[in-house]
Amino acid sequence: MQQENHKIADLIQKKRTERKKSFAVLLDPDKIDLPSFPEFLGQAVACGVDFFFVGGSLVTRYAIDDMVAAIHTHTSIPAILFPGNSLHIEPSADAILLLSLISGRNPELLIGQHVVAAPLLRQSSLEILPTGYMLVESGKLTTVSYMSNTIPMPSDKPGVAACTAMAGEMLGLRYMYLDAGSGAQQAVPEALIAAVRSATNTPLIVGGGINTGEKAYLALEAGADIIVVGNGIEQNSYLLPEIAQCVKAFNQKTLKAI
C-alpha cells in the first residue's frame, strides 16, 4: 500500500502562504544531452529553480530514469513527472502531476490513462499531485494538442477557463495547470490567468510561450503561483537566469508590500 506523502504539496502550500512564487523548468527527455546535463543542473541550482518537471507529450528516447538520477545526484530540487501517458511513469522521481485534461473531451486523458496508471502509482512512493490540465490556444498547433486529440480553449474566453477550473476544483483536483503548449507563439493571456485565479483556490501553474522576463512577470502578476519554462531555455541560454531573477524580484516586491 502506498504511504501518504505530502512533502511537495506542503512545500507548494507553504510558499503560497508566504505569498512566494515558484519557478519550474520543464525538461523534455528527447531534448536533453545527458553528458552536459550536470552542467545545466548546476546552473539551475545557482539560479534558484524550485522544481523540475520531467516529461513531455511525445517521448521517443526514454531517458527519464537517467535524468531523475542526475537531478538527485547534483541537486536537491524535486523531480516531478509531467507524463504524456502511463508509459512515462518513473518510480524514482519525487512526485507526479497526475494530469486530467479537463479542457478537452478525450476520455483517455480525462480518466482512461489514469486507470492504467493507478496500480503502478499505488505501488510506487511517488507523491500524487492531482492536476486539472487546461490547454490554451496559442497561435499554432502544438504537440500536446495534436497528441491529445483535443481542441485548446479559446485564449479570449476567460470565462470558459474559469468555469472549467471551477468544475475541476469541485471534482477534487488540487492543482490547476494552464498551458499554451511547447513552442507556443503566444503565452497564456493575463486575463485568462486572472479569471482562473479568481474562480479557484488551488495553486495555479502556468506555462507555454513564456520566453521573456516580462511575460513571466505578467503571468505572476495575474495570479500564477508557479511559472514553467521549457522550450524557451533550449533556444535562449540567457533565459534561465532572466526568469529566475524575475521570480526573485517579484517575491522581494511582494515581501516589501506586506
Secondary structure in CASP SS format (residue, H / E / C, confidence):
PFRMAT SS
TARGET T0000
AUTHOR 0000-0000-0000
METHOD secondary structure of the structure
MODEL  1
M C 1.00
Q C 1.00
Q C 1.00
E C 1.00
N C 1.00
H C 1.00
K H 1.00
I H 1.00
A H 1.00
D H 1.00
L H 1.00
I H 1.00
Q H 1.00
K H 1.00
K H 1.00
R H 1.00
T H 1.00
E C 1.00
R C 1.00
K C 1.00
K C 1.00
S E 1.00
F E 1.00
A E 1.00
V E 1.00
L E 1.00
L E 1.00
D C 1.00
P H 1.00
D H 1.00
K H 1.00
I C 1.00
D C 1.00
L H 1.00
P H 1.00
S H 1.00
F H 1.00
P H 1.00
E H 1.00
F H 1.00
L H 1.00
G H 1.00
Q H 1.00
A H 1.00
V H 1.00
A H 1.00
C H 1.00
G C 1.00
V C 1.00
D C 1.00
F E 1.00
F E 1.00
F E 1.00
V E 1.00
G C 1.00
G C 1.00
S C 1.00
L C 1.00
V C 1.00
T C 1.00
R C 1.00
Y C 1.00
A C 1.00
I H 1.00
D H 1.00
D H 1.00
M H 1.00
V H 1.00
A H 1.00
A H 1.00
I H 1.00
H H 1.00
T H 1.00
H H 1.00
T C 1.00
S C 1.00
I C 1.00
P C 1.00
A E 1.00
I E 1.00
L E 1.00
F C 1.00
P C 1.00
G C 1.00
N C 1.00
S H 1.00
L H 1.00
H H 1.00
I C 1.00
E C 1.00
P C 1.00
S C 1.00
A C 1.00
D C 1.00
A E 1.00
I E 1.00
L E 1.00
L E 1.00
L E 1.00
S E 1.00
L E 1.00
I C 1.00
S C 1.00
G C 1.00
R C 1.00
N C 1.00
P H 1.00
E H 1.00
L H 1.00
L H 1.00
I H 1.00
G H 1.00
Q H 1.00
H H 1.00
V H 1.00
V H 1.00
A H 1.00
A H 1.00
P H 1.00
L H 1.00
L H 1.00
R H 1.00
Q H 1.00
S C 1.00
S C 1.00
L C 1.00
E E 1.00
I E 1.00
L E 1.00
P E 1.00
T E 1.00
G E 1.00
Y E 1.00
M E 1.00
L E 1.00
V E 1.00
E C 1.00
S C 1.00
G C 1.00
K C 1.00
L C 1.00
T C 1.00
T H 1.00
V H 1.00
S H 1.00
Y H 1.00
M H 1.00
S H 1.00
N C 1.00
T C 1.00
I C 1.00
P C 1.00
M E 1.00
P C 1.00
S C 1.00
D C 1.00
K C 1.00
P H 1.00
G H 1.00
V H 1.00
A H 1.00
A H 1.00
C H 1.00
T H 1.00
A H 1.00
M H 1.00
A H 1.00
G H 1.00
E H 1.00
M H 1.00
L C 1.00
G C 1.00
L C 1.00
R C 1.00
Y E 1.00
M E 1.00
Y E 1.00
L E 1.00
D E 1.00
A C 1.00
G C 1.00
S C 1.00
G C 1.00
A C 1.00
Q C 1.00
Q C 1.00
A C 1.00
V C 1.00
P C 1.00
E H 1.00
A H 1.00
L H 1.00
I H 1.00
A H 1.00
A H 1.00
V H 1.00
R H 1.00
S H 1.00
A H 1.00
T C 1.00
N C 1.00
T C 1.00
P C 1.00
L E 1.00
I E 1.00
V E 1.00
G E 1.00
G C 1.00
G C 1.00
I C 1.00
N C 1.00
T C 1.00
G H 1.00
E H 1.00
K H 1.00
A H 1.00
Y H 1.00
L H 1.00
A H 1.00
L H 1.00
E H 1.00
A H 1.00
G C 1.00
A C 1.00
D C 1.00
I E 1.00
I E 1.00
V E 1.00
V E 1.00
G C 1.00
N H 1.00
G H 1.00
I H 1.00
E H 1.00
Q H 1.00
N C 1.00
S C 1.00
Y C 1.00
L H 1.00
L H 1.00
P H 1.00
E H 1.00
I H 1.00
A H 1.00
Q H 1.00
C H 1.00
V H 1.00
K H 1.00
A H 1.00
F H 1.00
N H 1.00
Q H 1.00
K H 1.00
T H 1.00
L H 1.00
K H 1.00
A H 1.00
I C 1.00
END
